[in-house]
Amino acid sequence: MNYLAHALPFLDDPYFAAGTGVPDWLTVVDRPVRVRSKQARPLLADDDPPTAAVAGGILQHLGDDARFHGTQTFAVTSLELTVRVRGFLQGEAGFRPGFLGHLLVEVFLDAALVAEDPARLEAYYRVLETVDAAVVEQAVNRMACRRTDRLAEMIRQFRRHRILWDYLEDAKLLVRLNQVLRRVQMAPLPEGFTDLLPDARRLVAQRKEELLDGTPVEQGLGIRDWGLGIRFAG
């Protein structure tokens, strides 16, 4: 799962929704910093409501990922995309095809949620704008085994650039994929890689319900009103 799929059912609680993004933001901007379940769980009852909410969001992310990555549909779909990527890259061995197969499932799942209803992504960014990025960073520094001074700025840049909209366009998505590959010290993809993306996008969209099976998004925790002050339906 990616940013939107993690946060979508929780947009009525901005700091919880932001907390669901923390593990991925840290992977981007401060990879050595990790928050484990055993570190976040004690702060669920913290006297500071934003800290408790961030802890809850982090735990939600970790639980979502454990379920999502353990499903047969994810395993089959990521393998199919890995094979397609390897074929495009002329049988390339190593980690890059598998890494991309995994990543494309998550990216295209968010893209499918947005394509189905763009108001979802508009609401997500509106909610993030209400969050004090420094407060999120302070909360994380109470949980993580080592401190970060990069998270708050990462959140601000994430809100400013709104990169999730780029998932809807193959050319822009390729730019984002190459940014990820550079960050993990893998070779970038050629422009022709966009030829592979439309079929991969359709495959994930067709399996969206199966991929989300058992997650809060799938379990009827849809959003009744895409404005602020949202409450869950169901």
C-alpha positions as a printed NumPy array, in Angstrom:
array([[  0.   ,   0.   ,   0.   ],
       [  1.034,   3.56 ,  -0.648],
       [  0.284,   6.956,   0.897],
       [ -3.351,   7.406,  -0.158],
       [ -4.485,   3.832,   0.448],
       [ -3.039,   3.967,   3.97 ],
       [ -4.587,   7.327,   4.874],
       [ -7.919,   7.363,   3.046],
       [-10.174,   5.878,   5.759],
       [ -8.753,   8.231,   8.413],
       [ -9.071,  11.684,   6.911],
       [-11.269,  12.872,   9.78 ],
       [ -8.192,  12.662,  12.058],
       [ -5.397,  14.68 ,  10.398],
       [ -2.558,  13.602,  12.692],
       [ -3.567,   9.946,  12.434],
       [ -3.701,  10.279,   8.633],
       [ -0.268,  11.94 ,   8.67 ],
       [  1.03 ,   9.163,  10.912],
       [  0.16 ,   6.592,   8.26 ],
       [  2.647,   8.327,   5.965],
       [  5.515,   8.499,   8.456],
       [  7.209,   5.153,   7.657],
       [  7.345,   5.98 ,   3.943],
       [  8.436,   9.58 ,   4.49 ],
       [ 11.294,   8.391,   6.691],
       [ 12.346,   5.879,   4.032],
       [ 12.641,   8.768,   1.579],
       [ 14.369,  11.373,   3.705],
       [ 16.062,   9.677,   6.68 ],
       [ 16.325,   5.97 ,   5.984],
       [ 18.217,   4.957,   9.166],
       [ 15.328,   6.232,  11.31 ],
       [ 12.695,   3.592,  12.022],
       [  9.66 ,   3.447,  14.271],
       [  8.748,  -0.091,  15.321],
       [  5.403,  -1.212,  16.7  ],
       [  6.843,  -1.725,  20.176],
       [  8.085,   1.869,  20.167],
       [  4.845,   3.44 ,  18.914],
       [  2.313,   1.397,  20.917],
       [  3.054,   2.912,  24.367],
       [  2.278,   6.384,  23.012],
       [ -1.255,   5.479,  21.947],
       [ -2.347,   6.636,  25.4  ],
       [ -0.141,   9.737,  25.458],
       [ -1.556,  12.879,  27.061],
       [ -0.742,  14.839,  23.902],
       [ -3.501,  14.047,  21.344],
       [ -1.394,  14.691,  18.198],
       [  1.36 ,  12.389,  19.496],
       [ -1.155,   9.643,  20.258],
       [ -2.718,  10.069,  16.819],
       [  0.643,   9.927,  15.008],
       [  1.502,   6.755,  16.931],
       [ -1.832,   5.257,  15.905],
       [ -1.237,   6.134,  12.262],
       [  2.197,   4.531,  12.29 ],
       [  0.781,   1.34 ,  13.814],
       [ -2.01 ,   1.37 ,  11.227],
       [  0.571,   1.603,   8.42 ],
       [  2.61 ,  -1.274,   9.793],
       [ -0.452,  -3.46 ,  10.227],
       [ -1.798,  -2.589,   6.771],
       [  1.516,  -3.469,   5.146],
       [  1.754,  -6.795,   6.969],
       [ -1.696,  -7.78 ,   5.679],
       [ -1.268,  -6.339,   2.199],
       [  2.136,  -7.851,   1.477],
       [  0.976, -11.194,   2.817],
       [ -1.921, -11.599,   0.394],
       [ -1.808, -13.956,  -2.548],
       [ -3.098, -11.245,  -4.877],
       [ -0.186,  -8.969,  -4.031],
       [  2.33 , -11.791,  -4.429],
       [  0.905, -12.863,  -7.796],
       [  0.528,  -9.339,  -9.152],
       [  3.98 ,  -8.158,  -8.095],
       [  5.477, -11.315,  -9.626],
       [  3.632, -10.749, -12.91 ],
       [  4.888,  -7.175, -13.069],
       [  8.397,  -8.292, -12.14 ],
       [  8.367, -10.693, -15.09 ],
       [  7.153,  -7.936, -17.412],
       [  9.843,  -5.552, -16.183],
       [ 12.531,  -8.206, -16.545],
       [ 11.362,  -8.906, -20.09 ],
       [ 11.47 ,  -5.211, -20.968],
       [ 14.965,  -5.004, -19.489],
       [ 16.023,  -7.973, -21.623],
       [ 16.224, -10.529, -18.857],
       [ 18.065,  -8.322, -16.383],
       [ 18.992, -10.167, -13.197],
       [ 19.47 ,  -8.535,  -9.807],
       [ 17.1  ,  -6.628,  -7.582],
       [ 15.755,  -3.945,  -9.921],
       [ 12.964,  -5.944, -11.664],
       [ 11.596,  -7.293,  -8.379],
       [ 11.862,  -3.909,  -6.71 ],
       [  9.913,  -2.318,  -9.56 ],
       [  7.325,  -5.095,  -9.641],
       [  6.599,  -4.462,  -5.952],
       [  6.626,  -0.684,  -6.32 ],
       [  4.326,  -0.588,  -9.347],
       [  1.613,  -2.51 ,  -7.532],
       [  1.586,   0.054,  -4.733],
       [  1.8  ,   3.099,  -6.995],
       [ -0.902,   1.905,  -9.359],
       [ -3.195,   0.993,  -6.466],
       [ -3.119,   4.616,  -5.32 ],
       [ -3.577,   5.687,  -8.951],
       [ -6.661,   3.461,  -9.239],
       [ -8.183,   4.997,  -6.108],
       [ -7.611,   8.486,  -7.509],
       [ -8.873,   7.645, -10.992],
       [-12.062,   6.265,  -9.449],
       [-12.646,   9.517,  -7.541],
       [-10.118,  12.395,  -7.799],
       [-11.815,  14.096,  -4.833],
       [-10.101,  11.503,  -2.643],
       [ -6.68 ,  12.918,  -3.388],
       [ -7.874,  16.505,  -3.129],
       [ -9.248,  15.704,   0.344],
       [ -6.018,  13.945,   1.361],
       [ -3.895,  16.968,   0.569],
       [ -6.361,  19.361,   2.223],
       [ -6.146,  17.309,   5.407],
       [ -2.333,  17.236,   5.346],
       [ -2.313,  21.037,   5.032],
       [ -3.961,  21.256,   8.467],
       [ -1.114,  19.335,  10.132],
       [  1.846,  21.056,  11.795],
       [  4.812,  19.191,  10.283],
       [  7.031,  20.081,  13.244],
       [  4.555,  18.457,  15.627],
       [  4.678,  15.228,  13.618],
       [  8.488,  15.279,  13.711],
       [  8.487,  15.86 ,  17.461],
       [  6.103,  12.954,  17.973],
       [  8.275,  10.642,  15.882],
       [ 11.364,  11.658,  17.835],
       [  9.658,  10.412,  20.99 ],
       [  9.267,   6.953,  19.4  ],
       [ 12.183,   6.357,  17.07 ],
       [ 15.421,   4.762,  18.197],
       [ 17.297,   7.737,  16.755],
       [ 16.239,  11.316,  16.132],
       [ 15.462,  12.958,  12.814],
       [ 15.598,  16.614,  11.872],
       [ 14.469,  15.999,   8.289],
       [ 10.911,  14.751,   8.598],
       [  9.119,  18.085,   9.009],
       [ 10.679,  19.505,   5.857],
       [  9.884,  16.273,   4.013],
       [  6.198,  16.69 ,   4.906],
       [  6.232,  20.298,   3.729],
       [  7.833,  19.337,   0.417],
       [  5.419,  16.414,   0.007],
       [  2.475,  18.789,   0.395],
       [  4.005,  21.392,  -1.895],
       [  4.857,  19.106,  -4.825],
       [  1.762,  16.864,  -4.633],
       [  3.544,  14.029,  -6.366],
       [  0.658,  11.58 ,  -6.094],
       [ -1.067,  13.388,  -8.969],
       [  1.867,  12.313, -11.154],
       [  0.854,   8.661, -10.71 ],
       [ -1.962,   9.268, -13.197],
       [  0.342,  10.149, -16.123],
       [  2.888,   7.64 , -17.424],
       [  5.561,  10.177, -18.413],
       [  5.429,  11.927, -15.044],
       [  5.346,   8.606, -13.23 ],
       [  8.546,   7.55 , -14.991],
       [ 10.267,  10.638, -13.593],
       [  9.125,   9.665, -10.093],
       [ 10.199,   6.05 , -10.536],
       [ 13.674,   7.169, -11.574],
       [ 13.888,   9.412,  -8.537],
       [ 13.183,   6.381,  -6.348],
       [ 15.743,   4.261,  -8.216],
       [ 18.429,   6.907,  -7.803],
       [ 17.657,   7.11 ,  -4.102],
       [ 18.253,   3.374,  -3.683],
       [ 21.296,   3.5  ,  -5.973],
       [ 19.788,   1.592,  -8.895],
       [ 20.14 ,   2.501, -12.562],
       [ 17.393,   4.704, -14.025],
       [ 14.889,   3.449, -16.565],
       [ 14.839,   4.536, -20.223],
       [ 12.009,   6.629, -21.646],
       [ 10.656,   3.592, -23.467],
       [  9.676,   2.07 , -20.127],
       [  6.456,   4.068, -20.377],
       [  5.307,   1.537, -23.025],
       [  4.986,  -1.047, -20.254],
       [  2.992,   1.146, -17.885],
       [ -0.542,   1.249, -19.4  ],
       [ -1.047,  -2.527, -19.234],
       [  0.479,  -2.655, -15.756],
       [ -1.851,   0.143, -14.657],
       [ -4.895,  -1.733, -15.993],
       [ -3.831,  -4.977, -14.317],
       [ -3.619,  -3.388, -10.875],
       [ -6.862,  -1.446, -11.367],
       [ -8.66 ,  -4.664, -12.287],
       [ -7.44 ,  -6.282,  -9.061],
       [ -8.021,  -3.271,  -6.82 ],
       [-10.77 ,  -4.886,  -4.749],
       [ -8.755,  -8.077,  -4.228],
       [ -5.646,  -6.11 ,  -3.298],
       [ -7.587,  -4.089,  -0.735],
       [ -9.366,  -7.094,   0.738],
       [ -9.203,  -6.961,   4.534],
       [ -7.962,  -3.365,   4.698],
       [ -9.917,  -0.414,   6.15 ],
       [-10.421,   0.994,   2.636],
       [-12.186,  -2.202,   1.597],
       [-14.161,  -2.664,   4.818],
       [-16.654,   0.116,   4.206],
       [-14.754,   2.902,   5.935],
       [-15.438,   5.175,   3.007],
       [-15.61 ,   8.932,   3.402],
       [-19.07 ,  10.468,   3.457],
       [-18.004,  14.049,   2.764],
       [-14.749,  15.066,   1.099],
       [-14.522,  18.327,   3.062],
       [-12.794,  18.812,   6.402],
       [-14.538,  17.626,   9.528],
       [-15.154,  14.311,   7.768],
       [-16.774,  11.365,   9.459],
       [-16.62 ,   7.726,   8.467],
       [-19.521,   6.134,   6.67 ],
       [-20.715,   2.679,   7.607]])
